[in-house]
Amino acid sequence: MKKVDYSVRDMLSVSGQNLFDDVAYQRVLGASTHIRLISEMILDLCTESESQKKSPQEFIKDVNQLSNFFKNTRGEASQAISNAINLMTSGIDKMENHESRLIINQIKKNIEEFHQTNAKNLDHINCYAIELLSGMDTILLFDYSSTVGRMVESSITNTRVLIPESRVLNGGKPYIEKCLKGNHKIHYIPDAAIYYYLRDCDAVFIGSETLYPDGRVFNTVGSDLVASLCKITGVPFYVLTTLLKIDMRPLRGYQKPPVLIDLKEKYTEIMEKNFTNVIDFSCPELVEIPAENITALITEEGIIPPSAIFQLGTEYINKIRGK
């Protein structure tokens, strides 16, 4: 596990530092939520730059430092975060000779346009997912995704929802409030009981941190296990994801390095302290889910088989690059 330099936090205001901690320490979950908070931090830098009368070069350097921090940390887990940051800061590196006010206006425009487009895309995904959910009696949700949470919160179908508690990030608990708002019947289970209950399910729904052009996705550890069990039992396995999460680098030979987390603090509550210094608590945060284990991806373009992602991903990347 690489050592992380958190000194970039000091550039932010007190409220900005609270947002930083929410994302950096994952006090809140979900890539969409993290992107929103990062955009607020970038705007916080704009305010701080104006109050401190920083030069355009200093301001651009600060924005790039903050951007690179989150691209190198949370972006390693979720390509959507890196893609979103690139869109929100697009063009500023060529503005060093402009007034800071103009750079700030460009960033604000980028952020507003990004959120408007992203909101429309999430609306489309939610409509497709709710329509699919309407014919189901029992579903299973694994690990928190704000996109999946929105689906169950806004669905008018009274559904039995199985929520296994993912012990890595406590990713099941946040679904409870969403399901209660949707008037669903909740059955909360330990993740070890997934196989036992899975055969009662009409489908499994998860979110995605990163999407590859061959239809593979990466998500919290345990998602691969659920997908494999769905393959064995014949239960449909759906992934809700915007195309913003596409990572085209595998076309150049890139392979995602293991993203590990240290669960020492999590398990010290149930273990004698004199044991903790001699035990390895490292664990993958993200795992790959093969395309063949995915029934379909629910995107802003519709409910898509993994085999169709290459073309959609290529068209999407070319569009945001202005080609």
C-alpha positions as CSV (number, residue, x, y, z in Angstrom):
1,M,0.0,0.0,0.0
2,K,1.5,3.3,-1.1
3,K,2.0,6.1,1.3
4,V,-0.4,9.0,0.8
5,D,0.6,12.7,1.2
6,Y,-2.4,14.6,2.6
7,S,-0.8,18.0,2.7
8,V,-2.9,19.2,-0.2
9,R,-5.7,19.4,2.4
10,D,-4.1,22.5,3.9
11,M,-5.0,24.6,0.8
12,L,-8.7,24.4,1.6
13,S,-10.9,26.3,3.9
14,V,-12.2,24.7,7.1
15,S,-15.4,23.7,5.3
16,G,-13.4,22.5,2.4
17,Q,-11.2,20.4,4.7
18,N,-14.4,18.7,6.1
19,L,-15.3,17.8,2.5
20,F,-11.8,16.5,1.9
21,D,-12.0,14.2,4.9
22,D,-15.4,12.9,3.8
23,V,-13.9,11.7,0.5
24,A,-10.3,10.9,1.5
25,Y,-11.4,8.8,4.5
26,Q,-14.6,7.5,2.8
27,R,-16.8,8.8,5.5
28,V,-19.4,9.0,2.7
29,L,-19.7,6.4,0.0
30,G,-20.5,6.3,-3.7
31,A,-18.5,7.7,-6.7
32,S,-21.3,10.1,-7.6
33,T,-21.2,11.6,-4.1
34,H,-17.4,11.8,-4.2
35,I,-17.5,13.7,-7.5
36,R,-20.0,16.2,-6.2
37,L,-17.8,16.8,-3.1
38,I,-14.7,17.2,-5.1
39,S,-16.4,19.7,-7.4
40,E,-17.3,21.7,-4.2
41,M,-13.6,21.5,-3.1
42,I,-12.5,22.9,-6.5
43,L,-15.0,25.8,-6.0
44,D,-13.6,26.2,-2.5
45,L,-10.1,26.7,-4.0
46,C,-11.6,29.3,-6.3
47,T,-12.9,31.2,-3.3
48,E,-9.6,30.8,-1.4
49,S,-7.6,32.0,-4.4
50,E,-9.7,35.1,-4.7
51,S,-9.5,36.0,-1.0
52,Q,-5.7,35.4,-1.0
53,K,-5.2,37.2,-4.4
54,K,-3.2,34.3,-5.8
55,S,-1.6,34.6,-9.2
56,P,-3.1,32.6,-12.1
57,Q,-0.1,30.3,-12.1
58,E,-0.5,29.6,-8.3
59,F,-4.2,29.0,-8.7
60,I,-3.8,26.6,-11.5
61,K,-1.1,24.8,-9.6
62,D,-3.4,24.5,-6.6
63,V,-6.2,23.1,-8.7
64,N,-3.9,20.6,-10.3
65,Q,-2.5,19.5,-7.0
66,L,-6.0,18.8,-5.6
67,S,-7.1,17.2,-8.8
68,N,-4.0,14.9,-8.9
69,F,-4.5,13.9,-5.3
70,F,-8.0,12.6,-5.9
71,K,-7.1,11.1,-9.3
72,N,-4.2,9.2,-7.7
73,T,-6.3,8.0,-4.7
74,R,-10.0,7.8,-5.3
75,G,-9.4,7.8,-9.0
76,E,-7.5,4.5,-8.7
77,A,-10.6,2.9,-7.5
78,S,-13.1,4.8,-9.6
79,Q,-12.3,6.0,-13.2
80,A,-15.4,8.1,-13.1
81,I,-13.7,10.4,-10.6
82,S,-10.7,10.9,-12.8
83,N,-12.9,11.5,-15.9
84,A,-15.1,13.9,-14.0
85,I,-12.1,15.9,-12.6
86,N,-10.7,16.2,-16.2
87,L,-14.0,17.5,-17.5
88,M,-14.4,20.0,-14.6
89,T,-10.8,21.4,-15.0
90,S,-10.7,21.2,-18.8
91,G,-8.8,23.9,-20.5
92,I,-7.3,25.7,-17.5
93,D,-3.7,24.6,-18.2
94,K,-3.7,26.8,-21.3
95,M,-4.9,29.8,-19.3
96,E,-1.8,30.7,-17.3
97,N,-1.6,34.1,-19.1
98,H,-5.2,34.9,-18.4
99,E,-6.6,36.7,-15.3
100,S,-7.5,34.5,-12.4
101,R,-11.1,35.7,-12.7
102,L,-11.4,34.3,-16.2
103,I,-9.9,30.9,-15.1
104,I,-12.4,30.8,-12.2
105,N,-15.3,31.5,-14.5
106,Q,-14.1,28.7,-16.9
107,I,-14.0,26.3,-14.0
108,K,-17.4,27.3,-12.7
109,K,-18.8,26.9,-16.3
110,N,-17.2,23.4,-16.6
111,I,-18.6,22.3,-13.3
112,E,-22.1,23.5,-14.0
113,E,-22.1,21.8,-17.4
114,F,-20.8,18.6,-16.0
115,H,-23.4,18.4,-13.3
116,Q,-26.2,19.2,-15.7
117,T,-25.1,16.5,-18.1
118,N,-24.4,14.0,-15.4
119,A,-27.8,14.6,-13.8
120,K,-29.6,13.9,-17.1
121,N,-27.6,10.7,-17.6
122,L,-28.4,9.5,-14.1
123,D,-32.1,10.2,-14.8
124,H,-32.0,8.0,-17.9
125,I,-30.3,5.2,-15.9
126,N,-32.9,5.4,-13.2
127,C,-35.8,5.2,-15.6
128,Y,-34.4,2.1,-17.3
129,A,-33.6,0.5,-13.9
130,I,-37.1,1.2,-12.4
131,E,-38.8,-0.3,-15.5
132,L,-36.7,-3.4,-15.1
133,L,-37.3,-3.6,-11.4
134,S,-41.1,-3.3,-11.8
135,G,-41.5,-7.0,-12.7
136,M,-39.5,-8.3,-9.8
137,D,-40.5,-9.5,-6.3
138,T,-37.2,-10.1,-4.6
139,I,-33.8,-8.5,-5.3
140,L,-30.4,-8.3,-3.7
141,L,-28.2,-5.2,-3.5
142,F,-24.5,-5.6,-2.8
143,D,-22.3,-2.7,-1.5
144,Y,-23.6,0.8,-1.6
145,S,-24.0,2.7,-4.8
146,S,-25.9,6.0,-4.9
147,T,-27.2,5.1,-8.3
148,V,-28.6,1.9,-7.0
149,G,-29.9,3.6,-3.9
150,R,-31.8,6.1,-6.0
151,M,-33.4,3.2,-7.9
152,V,-34.9,1.6,-4.8
153,E,-35.8,4.9,-3.3
154,S,-37.8,6.1,-6.3
155,S,-39.3,2.8,-7.4
156,I,-43.0,2.4,-6.6
157,T,-42.8,-1.4,-6.8
158,N,-43.1,-2.9,-3.4
159,T,-40.1,-5.2,-3.4
160,R,-38.4,-7.5,-1.0
161,V,-34.8,-6.3,-0.8
162,L,-32.0,-8.5,0.6
163,I,-29.2,-6.4,1.8
164,P,-26.0,-8.3,2.7
165,E,-23.6,-6.3,4.9
166,S,-20.3,-5.9,3.1
167,R,-17.8,-6.0,5.9
168,V,-15.1,-4.1,4.1
169,L,-16.8,-0.7,3.9
170,N,-20.1,-1.4,5.7
171,G,-21.7,-0.9,2.3
172,G,-25.1,-2.4,3.1
173,K,-26.2,-0.1,5.9
174,P,-26.7,3.0,3.7
175,Y,-29.3,1.2,1.6
176,I,-31.7,0.9,4.6
177,E,-32.9,4.5,4.5
178,K,-33.3,4.4,0.7
179,C,-35.3,1.2,0.9
180,L,-37.5,2.5,3.7
181,K,-38.3,5.6,1.6
182,G,-39.3,3.3,-1.3
183,N,-41.6,1.3,1.1
184,H,-39.7,-1.9,0.4
185,K,-39.5,-4.9,2.7
186,I,-35.9,-5.2,4.0
187,H,-34.1,-8.4,4.9
188,Y,-30.7,-7.6,6.3
189,I,-28.2,-10.5,6.3
190,P,-24.5,-11.1,6.8
191,D,-22.6,-11.4,3.6
192,A,-21.8,-15.0,4.4
193,A,-25.5,-15.9,3.9
194,I,-25.6,-14.6,0.3
195,Y,-25.6,-18.0,-1.4
196,Y,-28.3,-19.3,0.8
197,Y,-30.7,-16.5,-0.1
198,L,-29.6,-15.8,-3.6
199,R,-31.8,-18.6,-5.1
200,D,-34.9,-16.6,-4.0
201,C,-33.9,-13.5,-6.0
202,D,-35.1,-12.3,-9.3
203,A,-31.9,-10.3,-9.8
204,V,-28.9,-8.7,-8.2
205,F,-28.0,-5.0,-8.7
206,I,-24.7,-3.3,-8.0
207,G,-23.0,-0.1,-9.0
208,S,-19.6,0.2,-10.6
209,E,-16.4,2.0,-9.8
210,T,-14.7,1.5,-13.2
211,L,-15.9,0.1,-16.5
212,Y,-13.5,-1.4,-19.1
213,P,-14.2,-1.3,-22.9
214,D,-14.5,-5.2,-23.0
215,G,-17.4,-5.0,-20.6
216,R,-15.5,-5.9,-17.4
217,V,-16.3,-3.8,-14.3
218,F,-14.5,-3.2,-11.0
219,N,-16.3,-2.8,-7.8
220,T,-15.8,-3.4,-4.0
221,V,-14.4,-6.8,-3.0
222,G,-17.2,-9.3,-2.7
223,S,-18.9,-8.2,-5.8
224,D,-17.0,-10.8,-7.8
225,L,-18.2,-13.5,-5.4
226,V,-21.8,-12.4,-5.8
227,A,-21.4,-12.3,-9.6
228,S,-19.9,-15.8,-9.7
229,L,-22.8,-17.1,-7.5
230,C,-25.3,-15.5,-9.9
231,K,-23.6,-17.3,-12.8
232,I,-23.9,-20.6,-11.0
233,T,-27.5,-20.1,-9.9
234,G,-28.7,-18.4,-13.1
235,V,-29.8,-15.2,-11.3
236,P,-29.5,-12.1,-13.5
237,F,-26.6,-9.8,-12.4
238,Y,-27.1,-6.1,-13.4
239,V,-24.6,-3.3,-13.1
240,L,-25.8,0.4,-13.0
241,T,-23.1,2.7,-14.4
242,T,-22.7,5.9,-16.4
243,L,-20.3,5.8,-19.3
244,L,-18.4,8.4,-17.4
245,K,-16.8,5.4,-15.6
246,I,-15.2,4.0,-18.8
247,D,-11.4,3.5,-18.7
248,M,-10.0,3.1,-22.2
249,R,-6.4,2.6,-21.1
250,P,-6.6,-1.3,-21.4
251,L,-6.6,-0.8,-25.1
252,R,-3.0,0.4,-24.6
253,G,-2.0,-2.6,-22.4
254,Y,-2.9,-0.9,-19.1
255,Q,-3.9,-3.2,-16.2
256,K,-5.4,-1.8,-13.0
257,P,-3.0,-2.4,-10.1
258,P,-4.4,-3.9,-6.9
259,V,-6.1,-1.3,-4.7
260,L,-5.5,-2.5,-1.1
261,I,-6.9,-1.1,2.2
262,D,-5.8,-1.8,5.7
263,L,-8.6,-3.2,7.9
264,K,-6.6,-3.1,11.1
265,E,-8.7,-0.4,12.8
266,K,-11.9,-2.2,11.7
267,Y,-11.0,-5.4,13.4
268,T,-9.3,-4.1,16.6
269,E,-12.7,-3.8,18.2
270,I,-13.1,-7.6,18.1
271,M,-9.5,-8.6,18.7
272,E,-7.0,-8.3,21.6
273,K,-4.6,-5.4,20.9
274,N,-1.5,-7.5,21.6
275,F,-2.4,-9.5,18.5
276,T,-2.9,-6.7,16.0
277,N,0.8,-5.8,15.5
278,V,1.6,-9.3,14.2
279,I,-1.3,-9.8,11.9
280,D,-1.7,-8.7,8.3
281,F,-5.0,-6.8,7.8
282,S,-4.6,-5.8,4.2
283,C,-7.4,-6.5,1.8
284,P,-8.3,-5.7,-1.8
285,E,-10.7,-2.7,-2.0
286,L,-11.7,-3.4,-5.6
287,V,-12.0,-6.6,-7.7
288,E,-12.7,-7.3,-11.3
289,I,-16.0,-8.8,-12.4
290,P,-15.6,-10.6,-15.8
291,A,-18.0,-9.6,-18.6
292,E,-19.3,-13.2,-18.9
293,N,-20.7,-12.9,-15.3
294,I,-22.7,-9.7,-16.1
295,T,-26.2,-10.0,-17.5
296,A,-26.3,-6.4,-18.7
297,L,-25.1,-2.9,-17.8
298,I,-27.8,-0.3,-17.2
299,T,-26.4,2.9,-18.7
300,E,-27.7,6.3,-19.9
301,E,-27.8,4.7,-23.4
302,G,-30.1,1.8,-22.2
303,I,-29.7,-1.7,-20.9
304,I,-26.6,-2.9,-22.7
305,P,-24.9,-6.3,-23.0
306,P,-21.2,-6.1,-22.0
307,S,-20.2,-6.9,-25.6
308,A,-21.7,-3.5,-26.8
309,I,-19.6,-1.4,-24.4
310,F,-16.5,-1.1,-26.7
311,Q,-18.4,0.9,-29.3
312,L,-20.4,2.9,-26.8
313,G,-17.2,3.7,-24.8
314,T,-15.2,4.7,-27.9
315,E,-18.0,7.0,-29.0
316,Y,-18.3,8.5,-25.5
317,I,-14.6,9.2,-25.1
318,N,-14.3,10.7,-28.5
319,K,-17.3,13.0,-27.7
320,I,-15.8,14.3,-24.5
321,R,-12.4,14.8,-26.2
322,G,-14.2,16.9,-28.9
323,K,-13.4,14.5,-31.7
